[in-house]
Structure formats: structure tokens, C-alpha cells
Amino acid sequence: MNDVRRQSSGFSLIEVLVALLLICIGVLGMVAMQGRTVQYTQDSVQRSSAAMLANEMLETMRSNRDQVYTASGNLNPNSAYFTGSDGYPEAPEEGSCQPLPANANPAEQLNCWLTRVQETLPGAAGLAAEVHVCRAGNTAGTCGNAGRAIEIQVAWRVKNGECLDAADSGDDKTICRYRVRAEI
């Protein structure tokens, strides 16, 4: 009868260890979630910068339509706004882009824009073949010789697998790309 009347009070060691285990799992989950949040934020900032740069070049070309189109209304394949196969033309002189003179020719505007791409996006300086302004080809990421659309692509380097848009990273998982195709 004494055993029945005796009541348990407090927690057993097993209950304390289970509670501690559950708290640790919750804290580790929050730490992992915080790490992903930082990664998503960084990717978002880089994509926003890439979109801003691509839009800047598109608007620059739009403001100088006579330098982009021929008199018959077709894209001029020899326009100085289009990058060659090597991507980056000659770098501009230090300070010549801040601010860009209103009477700057298309080649100077392209050079200054490419310099801003290199300065703004991480690792873009080593990706000359990945950055282009050209007549849009039939598939995204390629340049072509027909049509009125223009493709602007910028690229930057990240750690392996950190490019959150797998479709834009291609075979090399350390390169993120942002491209816009438009008709001006």
C-alpha cells in the first residue's frame, strides 16, 4: 500500500535528455534555415544588380536607335553597341566613365557599361565570353544574324552550386547568368 500512495515528482533523466534532444534539433534547423536565407539574399542582390545593368544597356541603346538600326529599320550588325566574340573590348581610361559624357560614342558607352559589369558583379572580369550584347539567336544564350531582337547577357561567378537558377548556370555550376531579350 505504501507503494501505491507514493507519487512521482519531478522529471526522470530520460525525459530531460529527450527534451534536450528536441531543443537541439530545433536550434540546428533554425541555424540551417538562417544559412539558406543568407544565400538567397546574396543571390537576390546579384540578380537585381544584373537586371539593373542589362536594363541600363537596353535603355542606352534605345536612346540611340540610329546607332543600333540601319536606315531601313534593320539591326545594324556592325553597331558598336554589339560585343564581339571576345566579349570585353578595350578597357576605358580611369575615371572616363564617371559621369559618361553625353556625346560619348557607342563604343565608349559599351566599354563603360562593361567596366560597370566587371565592378558590380563578383568574378565577372574573368567571364569575357559569357557577357554579350548581340542580335538574339534562335535559342537563349546565342547570338544570331536574323530578327530584330537584341540579347543582353551578363554573368558572374559564385561558389559551386550556389547559382539558385539551375537553368541559367549551364554546365559550369559556378557561373550564374542573367539575360534579357528585347526589341527596341
N, C-alpha and C positions, 0 to 999 in steps of 0.2 A: 503494500500500500504506500509506503514511503516513496517508491519509485514513480508511482503514478502522480503523486502530488508535486513532485519536483518539476519545476518549469525550466525550460531552457531560456537563457537570457544571453543577449549579445550575438555576435556572428562567429561562425566557425572559420577556421583558417582557409578552408576550401572556398567558402563564399567570398572571402576577401580577395583571394587570388583570382577567382572568376571575374569579379568586379574590376580588378586592376587590369586584367587582360582585355576586357571590353573597352575600358577607357583608353588603353594604349592603341588598340586597333582604330578607334575613333580619331585619336590625335594623329596617327600616321596617315590616315585617309585625308585629314584636313591639310597636312603638310604636302602630300602629293597633289592635292587639288590646287594649292597655292602655287606650286611649281608650274603646273599647266596654265594657270591664269597668267603668270608672268610671260610664258612662252606665247600664248595667244595675244597678249597685249603687244609684245615686241613685233610679232608678225603683222598685226593690225597697223602699227605705226609705219612699218616698212612698206606695206601695201598702199597705205594712204600717201606716203611720200612718192611712191612710184606713180600712182594715179595722178597726183598733182603735177609731176614732171611731164608725163605723157600729155596731159591736157594742156600744159603750158606750150609744148611744141606744136600741138594741134592748133591752138589759138594763134600762135606766131605765124604759122603757115596760112591760116585763114585770113589773117590781116594783110598778108602779102600774096594774094591769089595770083597776081600777074607773074610772080616768080615760080609758082607751082604749076600753073596751067599754060598751055600754048594759046595762041590767038584763036585757034579753032575749038578751044574748050577741052582738049585732052590733057592728061597729065604729061608734064614735060619730064621725060626720063633723065634729062641732063640737069635738072634743077639742083642747085647747090644745097637744098634742104635734104636731099636724099643721101644717106650714108653709103659708102662703098662697101665692098665685101669685107674690108678690114675693119669696119666699124668706126673707130675714132680717127678723125682727121688730125691734122697738126694742132697741138695744144695752143690756146691763146696766150698772149703775154700776160704776166702777172698784173692783176688789177684792171685789165682792159674790159672786163665784163661787169664791173660794178660802178655805176649802172651801165647797161648796154646803151650805146648811143642810138638815137632814133634813126640815124641814117646808116646804120650798120647793114652790110650786105648779108645775104642769106648764109654764106659760108661762115662769116663771123658769128651770126646768131646760132648756127648749128654747133660751132666749136664751143661757144659759151654754154649752151644747153648741155652738151656732152660733159663739159667740165663740172657743171652742177650735178649731173647724174653721178659722176665719179665721187664728188664730195659728199653727196647726200646719202647714197646707198652703200652699205658695207660690202667691200670686195668688188665693187663694180669696175674699178680701174683695170682689173685683170680679166675682164669679160668682154673684150672688144668685139668678138664675133657674135655675142649674144644681144648686143644693143644695136638696134637699127631703126631707121626711118626710111620707108620704101613704098613702092606700089605694092598693094596687097596681092599675094598669090592666091591660088585656089584653096589652100589649106592654111590654117593659122600657123604663124611662125615662119612662113616662107614669103619671099618676095617674088613678084611676077612682072609680066610685061603688058598685061591687059587690064582693062577696067579702070574705074575712076576712084576706087577706094585706096586709102593710104593706111599702112600699118605702122604703128609705133610700138616698139618693144623695148623695155628696159629690164635689166637683170641684176641680181645681187647674190652674194654668196652667204650661206648660212651653214650651221653645223649639219652633219649628215642626218637626214630625216626630219629636220625642223621646218622644212617648207610645208606649210599646212595645206596647200592646194596641190595635191599629188599630180593633177592633170597638167599643171604648169611646170613641174620640176623635171619632166622628161626622164632620160636615163640617168643623168647625174643628179643624185638626190641632195647635192649641196648647193644647187643653183635654183633660185626662185625667179620666175619670170612674170612680168605683167605686160599685157599687150592690149592695145586698143586699135580697132579698125573703124575708120570713118570716111565719109565722103565730105569734102569741104566745099 
